[in-house]
Amino acid sequence: MRLPLIAFPLLMLALAACVKPSGNFPPDDKGVRLDSTNLPIVWIEVDGDSIMRDERIQARMTVLDNGEGRLNYADTVAHPGQRIDYRGLIALRYRGNSTYHESPKKSYSFRTLSEPLKKGGKKRKVSLLGMGKDNNWALLASYADKSMLRDLLTREIARPWMEYVPQGRYCELFLDGTYYGVFVLSELVSKGKQRLNLASPGDGGDALTGDYLLEIDSEDEPTYTSRYHPVTADGQPLTDRRVLFQFKSPDYDEISRAQRAYITGRINAMEQAFVTGDYRRHIDVMSFIDYQLVMEFCHNVDAYRLSGKFYKRRDSVDPRFKMALWDTDLAYGNSRYHDSWRTDTWMYRSNDALYRDDNHYMVPFWWYVLNNDPEYTAALKARWAQYRATSLSEARLTATMDSLARVLTAHGAMDRDSRAWPHWGVEVWPNYYVSGSYQDELEYIRQWIARRLAWMDAQLDYLPGQ
């Protein structure tokens, strides 16, 4: 689709003085200009309306992308005929929990629409920036991750191994004509055909058995409480702590009574099987191993206990629970909490630190059971050797990091973002290391990864070069 000579409303970049001021958490420097960029450009128009966290508002979105190897120009009059990847209505809201409260640069969730919200807001599945068609998307701010590559690096490590890993593309965002910086336009872990491709469950027979997407998380949504307490690193129950499960697909408002009773019963049966040791018919062991290796490598402070997504298909397809990957922007030594900055501990054993720091969101006891099973740990070590020969080889990691960093720096995107949101040499929640520049941040991650690999190699009996 080609942009006509008549500029779309976002031409106001050339008329910035006429733009209606926005109270939607603007950047520190609202005057950053963008002339050209190698990244797609996203414009969102809310006409000064307040974006909310719990309710979606209608907005207009335009995505401009001339394709790989070609620049994108903000001035569409001087540069007509550019390629519009999407132009239309969206239903927009803020997303995130702690990141929403702690980060001035907010993330967004949006749904693409085929009709206005006041007429029903029918959803429209579209492909954005080459990603599979869906109607449910996110714009991730990654404010706490000054490198802006932790999430995408982790996804590329996991992609060859896990059934589904979300795709994401860097872009630069304008909101009501104000430059808001670099974001990741991202797929979500959701049921769409181009994602997990989950069927809708029924209320009887095989259809009742799937498909379900759940999440271990906080109580910000209705939850189901585990019947089992989390445990310490030595296996002792923490009797004043519980693990909470959220219903994601179907969500709590859509799930029927029969479906809720069925899936909570399956969770109970799975957890009971961890107690008895008969867990293998309830979980896809390799899926759990892959999740653990990726989360442990990046030492994600939220691993296992927050945004811990898992799913189950119909029994006729696969009766076992599997894990899905999400949310690693606080990993790779990025967080100063719960010993997560260290390179010489296991996150699955982090309940001691979490309890010490009076955190109520704990790692389920499953992971303690798994890692005390010699058969599981033998498979874990064998899988680690496969990772180290491929996506976790030093050469592959260096190439992936360098590629992501080049995309962000080649035409000044990170510089513009840093001017809009100044943070070099500034302590940003929850950073353990306060970097003075982008290159300083990258070097910190590289050194952290080298120490982490060495420690995990020793723990998992891997000899580099074997």
C-alpha positions in Angstrom: 0.0 0.0 0.0 1.5 3.4 -1.0 1.0 6.6 0.8 -0.8 9.2 -1.4 0.7 12.6 -2.0 -1.8 14.1 0.5 -0.2 13.6 3.9 -2.0 11.7 6.6 -2.9 13.6 9.8 0.5 12.8 11.3 2.2 15.3 9.0 2.0 17.5 12.0 5.6 16.6 12.6 6.3 19.6 10.4 3.7 21.6 12.4 4.7 20.6 15.9 3.7 23.9 17.4 0.1 23.2 16.4 -0.1 19.8 18.1 -2.6 19.5 20.9 -0.6 18.9 24.1 -0.9 15.4 25.6 -0.9 14.5 29.3 -0.2 10.8 28.5 3.2 10.6 30.3 5.2 12.6 27.8 9.0 12.2 27.6 11.4 14.5 29.4 12.3 16.1 26.1 9.2 16.6 24.0 11.1 18.3 21.2 13.1 15.4 19.8 12.9 15.3 16.0 13.1 12.4 13.6 14.0 13.0 10.0 14.9 9.5 8.8 15.4 6.1 10.4 16.1 2.5 9.6 13.3 1.5 12.0 9.6 1.5 11.1 7.7 4.6 12.3 4.5 4.2 14.3 2.1 7.1 14.8 -0.8 6.8 17.3 -3.4 9.5 17.5 -5.7 9.8 20.6 -6.5 13.5 20.0 -5.5 14.4 23.6 -7.7 11.7 25.2 -6.3 10.1 28.3 -5.0 6.6 27.8 -6.1 4.3 30.6 -4.6 1.1 32.1 -7.8 -0.9 32.7 -10.0 0.2 29.9 -9.2 0.5 26.2 -9.8 3.8 24.3 -10.2 4.2 20.6 -7.2 5.5 18.7 -5.9 5.8 15.1 -2.6 4.1 14.2 -0.4 4.4 11.1 2.7 2.2 10.6 5.2 3.2 8.0 7.8 0.7 6.8 9.7 0.8 3.5 11.3 -2.5 4.1 14.7 -3.9 5.2 17.7 -1.8 3.9 15.6 1.2 3.2 15.1 4.3 5.3 11.8 5.6 6.6 11.1 9.3 6.5 8.8 11.2 8.9 8.1 14.0 6.5 5.7 12.3 4.1 5.2 15.4 1.9 8.9 15.6 1.1 9.0 11.8 0.7 5.8 10.7 -0.9 5.0 7.2 -2.0 6.3 5.4 1.2 4.9 2.1 2.2 2.2 2.0 4.8 2.2 -1.3 6.6 -1.0 -0.5 8.5 -3.4 2.4 8.9 -6.6 2.1 10.9 -8.4 2.0 14.2 -7.0 0.4 17.4 -8.3 -0.1 20.9 -5.5 1.1 23.1 -4.5 0.9 26.8 -1.4 0.9 29.0 0.1 -2.5 30.0 2.4 -3.8 32.7 2.4 -4.1 36.5 5.5 -3.0 38.3 6.9 -1.6 35.0 3.8 0.6 34.6 4.2 2.0 38.1 8.0 2.4 38.1 8.8 3.5 34.6 7.9 6.9 33.2 8.0 5.5 29.6 4.9 3.3 29.5 4.2 0.2 27.4 0.9 -0.3 25.5 -1.4 -3.0 24.5 -3.6 -2.6 21.5 -6.1 -4.4 19.4 -6.6 -3.7 15.7 -10.2 -2.9 14.8 -12.4 -3.0 11.7 -15.1 -0.8 13.2 -15.2 2.0 15.9 -15.6 1.0 19.6 -19.0 2.7 19.8 -20.2 0.4 17.0 -19.0 -2.7 18.7 -15.3 -2.5 18.1 -15.1 -5.6 15.9 -11.5 -6.9 16.0 -9.5 -7.1 12.8 -6.6 -9.6 12.2 -3.7 -8.0 10.5 0.0 -8.7 9.8 2.3 -6.0 11.3 5.9 -5.6 10.1 5.9 -9.1 8.7 4.6 -10.9 11.7 1.7 -13.3 11.5 -1.9 -12.0 11.3 -3.5 -11.3 14.7 -5.5 -8.6 16.4 -3.7 -8.5 19.8 -0.4 -6.7 20.0 2.0 -4.8 22.3 4.3 -1.9 22.2 7.0 -2.6 24.8 8.8 0.4 26.2 11.7 -1.6 27.7 12.6 1.5 29.8 14.3 -0.5 32.6 16.4 -2.3 30.0 18.7 0.4 28.8 20.2 -1.9 26.1 16.7 -2.6 24.7 17.9 -6.0 23.6 17.4 -8.3 26.6 13.9 -9.5 25.6 14.7 -10.0 21.9 18.0 -11.7 22.7 16.3 -14.2 24.9 13.6 -14.9 22.3 16.3 -15.6 19.7 18.0 -18.0 22.0 14.8 -19.9 22.7 13.2 -19.8 19.2 14.8 -23.0 17.9 13.7 -25.0 20.9 10.3 -24.0 22.1 7.0 -24.5 20.3 6.2 -20.8 20.1 8.3 -17.8 20.9 6.8 -14.3 20.2 8.3 -12.2 17.5 9.1 -8.5 17.9 10.3 -5.6 15.8 11.9 -2.3 16.8 10.1 0.8 15.8 10.0 4.5 16.7 6.8 5.9 18.1 4.9 9.2 18.0 1.9 9.8 20.2 -0.3 12.8 19.2 2.7 14.2 17.3 5.2 13.9 20.1 8.2 11.7 19.7 8.1 8.9 22.4 11.2 6.9 21.5 12.1 3.4 20.5 9.6 0.5 21.3 9.3 -3.1 20.4 6.1 -3.8 18.5 5.5 -7.4 19.7 3.4 -10.4 19.3 1.9 -11.8 22.6 1.8 -15.3 23.9 -1.9 -15.8 22.9 -4.2 -18.3 21.2 -4.1 -16.9 17.6 -3.6 -19.2 14.6 -0.2 -17.6 14.0 0.8 -17.9 17.7 0.0 -20.8 20.0 -3.0 -21.7 17.8 -5.2 -22.8 20.7 -8.6 -24.2 20.0 -11.6 -22.9 22.1 -12.6 -25.4 24.7 -16.1 -26.7 24.9 -18.2 -27.9 27.9 -18.0 -31.6 27.4 -16.1 -34.5 26.0 -12.7 -34.0 24.4 -13.5 -30.3 23.8 -13.7 -29.7 27.5 -10.0 -30.9 27.9 -8.5 -28.0 25.9 -7.2 -25.7 24.9 -6.2 -23.5 27.9 -3.6 -20.8 28.5 -2.8 -20.0 32.1 -0.2 -17.8 33.9 1.5 -17.8 37.3 1.3 -14.2 38.3 0.0 -11.7 40.8 -3.5 -11.0 42.1 -4.1 -8.1 39.7 -6.7 -10.3 38.0 -9.0 -13.1 39.4 -6.9 -16.1 40.3 -6.9 -19.7 41.3 -4.8 -20.5 44.3 -2.5 -23.5 44.4 -3.2 -26.1 47.0 0.5 -26.4 47.7 2.9 -24.0 49.3 6.2 -23.0 47.7 9.3 -24.3 49.3 12.7 -23.1 50.4 15.9 -24.0 48.6 16.1 -27.0 51.0 12.5 -28.1 50.3 10.8 -26.7 53.4 7.3 -25.4 52.9 6.7 -21.7 53.2 3.3 -22.0 54.9 2.5 -18.3 54.7 3.0 -18.1 50.9 0.9 -19.3 48.0 1.2 -19.5 44.2 -1.5 -17.9 42.1 -2.8 -18.9 38.7 -4.6 -16.6 36.2 -6.9 -17.7 33.4 -5.6 -16.1 30.1 -7.5 -18.1 27.4 -10.3 -18.4 28.0 -10.0 -15.5 30.4 -11.9 -15.3 33.7 -14.8 -13.4 32.1 -15.2 -16.0 29.3 -14.4 -19.3 30.9 -17.5 -21.4 31.8 -18.0 -23.1 35.2 -17.4 -26.5 33.7 -14.2 -25.3 32.0 -12.9 -23.7 35.2 -13.6 -26.8 37.2 -11.9 -29.0 34.6 -8.7 -27.0 34.3 -8.3 -26.3 38.0 -8.7 -30.0 38.5 -6.0 -30.7 36.0 -3.7 -28.2 37.8 -4.4 -30.0 41.1 -3.7 -33.4 39.5 -0.4 -32.1 38.1 0.7 -30.7 41.4 -0.3 -33.9 43.2 1.8 -35.8 40.7 4.8 -33.7 41.6 4.3 -34.8 45.2 4.1 -38.5 44.3 6.8 -38.4 41.6 4.4 -39.4 38.8 4.6 -36.1 37.0 5.8 -37.2 33.5 2.3 -37.9 32.2 1.2 -34.4 33.2 3.9 -32.3 31.8 6.0 -32.1 28.6 9.4 -32.6 30.3 11.4 -31.2 27.5 9.3 -28.0 27.4 10.0 -27.5 31.1 13.7 -28.1 30.5 13.8 -25.6 27.7 12.0 -23.0 29.8 14.3 -23.6 32.7 17.5 -23.4 30.7 16.6 -20.2 29.0 15.3 -18.6 32.2 18.3 -19.7 34.2 20.8 -18.6 31.6 19.4 -15.1 31.6 18.8 -15.3 35.4 15.4 -13.7 35.1 14.2 -12.2 38.4 10.6 -13.0 37.4 11.3 -16.5 36.2 8.8 -19.2 37.2 6.7 -16.9 39.5 5.5 -13.9 37.4 4.4 -14.0 33.7 4.9 -17.7 34.0 2.8 -18.8 31.1 1.9 -22.5 30.5 -0.8 -24.1 28.4 -2.6 -27.4 27.7 -4.1 -28.7 24.5 -7.0 -31.2 24.2 -6.2 -34.6 25.5 -6.6 -36.0 21.9 -3.8 -33.8 20.8 -1.5 -33.7 23.9 -2.7 -34.0 27.5 0.5 -32.5 29.0 1.2 -29.0 30.2 3.9 -27.0 28.3 5.7 -23.8 29.2 5.9 -20.6 27.1 8.4 -17.7 27.3 7.7 -14.1 28.1 9.1 -11.0 29.9 12.9 -11.0 30.4 13.7 -7.3 30.3 14.9 -7.5 33.9 17.3 -10.4 33.2 21.1 -10.5 32.5 22.0 -8.8 35.7 19.6 -5.9 35.2 17.8 -6.1 38.6 19.2 -5.4 42.0 16.5 -7.4 43.8 16.4 -11.0 45.1 20.0 -11.8 44.2 19.1 -11.8 40.5 22.1 -9.7 39.5 24.4 -12.6 40.5 25.8 -15.1 38.1 26.4 -17.9 40.5 22.9 -18.9 41.7 19.8 -20.8 40.4 16.6 -18.8 40.1 14.5 -21.9 40.8 16.0 -21.8 44.3 15.3 -18.1 44.8 12.4 -18.4 47.3 14.9 -17.9 50.1 15.8 -14.5 48.8 12.2 -13.7 47.9 11.1 -14.6 51.4 14.0 -12.6 52.9 12.9 -9.6 50.9 9.3 -10.1 51.9 8.1 -10.8 48.4 4.8 -12.7 48.1 5.2 -14.0 44.6 7.1 -17.3 44.9 8.5 -20.0 42.7 6.2 -23.1 42.6 7.5 -26.1 44.3 7.5 -28.1 41.0 10.9 -26.8 40.1 12.4 -28.0 43.4 11.0 -31.5 42.7 12.2 -31.5 39.1 15.8 -30.5 39.9 16.0 -33.2 42.6 15.1 -35.9 40.1 18.3 -37.5 38.7 16.5 -38.4 35.5 15.4 -34.8 34.9 18.8 -33.4 35.7 20.5 -35.8 33.4 18.2 -34.6 30.6 18.8 -31.0 31.6 22.6 -31.5 31.2 22.2 -33.2 27.9 20.0 -30.4 26.6 22.4 -27.7 27.9 25.2 -29.2 25.7 22.9 -28.8 22.7 22.2 -25.2 23.5 25.9 -24.5 24.0 26.7 -25.9 20.6 24.1 -23.7 18.9 22.1 -20.7 20.2 24.2 -20.4 23.3 27.6 -20.7 21.7 29.8 -17.6 22.3 29.9 -16.9 18.6 26.1 -17.1 18.1 25.5 -14.9 21.2 28.0 -12.3 20.0 26.5 -12.2 16.6 22.9 -11.9 17.9 23.8 -9.1 20.3 25.8 -7.2 17.7 23.0 -7.6 15.1 20.4 -6.2 17.5 22.6 -3.4 18.6 23.4 -2.4 15.0 19.7 -2.1 14.3 19.3 0.3 17.2 22.3 2.5 16.6 22.9 2.5 12.8 20.7 5.6 12.2 20.5 7.2 15.6 17.4 5.5 17.1 19.0 4.9 20.5 20.4 8.4 20.6 17.0 9.9 19.9 15.4 7.6 22.6 18.1 8.7 25.1 17.4 12.3 24.4 13.7 11.9 24.9 14.2 9.8 28.1 17.7 10.7 29.5 19.0 7.8 31.6 22.7 7.3 31.1 24.4 7.7 34.4 21.0 7.7 36.1 19.8 5.0 38.4 16.6 3.6 36.9 14.4 1.0 38.7 15.5 -1.7 39.2 18.9 -1.5 37.7 21.8 -3.1 39.5 24.4 -1.5 37.3 24.1 2.1 36.3 25.7 2.4 32.9 27.1 5.6 31.5 26.5 5.0 27.8 25.0 2.5 25.4 28.3 0.8 24.8 28.9 0.6 28.5 25.6 -1.2 29.0 26.4 -3.6 26.2 29.8 -4.4 27.7 28.3 -5.0 31.1 25.9 -7.5 29.6 28.7 -9.3 27.6 30.8 -9.7 30.8 27.8 -10.8 32.8 27.0 -13.5 30.1 30.6 -14.7 30.1 30.5 -15.3 33.9 27.1 -16.9 33.7 28.1 -19.3 31.0 31.2 -20.4 32.9 29.2 -21.0 36.1 26.4 -22.9 34.4 28.9 -25.0 32.4 30.5 -26.1 35.7 27.1 -26.9 37.3 25.9 -28.8 34.3 29.1 -30.7 33.6 29.7 -29.1 30.2 33.2 -28.7 28.9 33.4 -25.9 26.2 34.7 -27.4 23.0 33.7 -31.0 23.9 
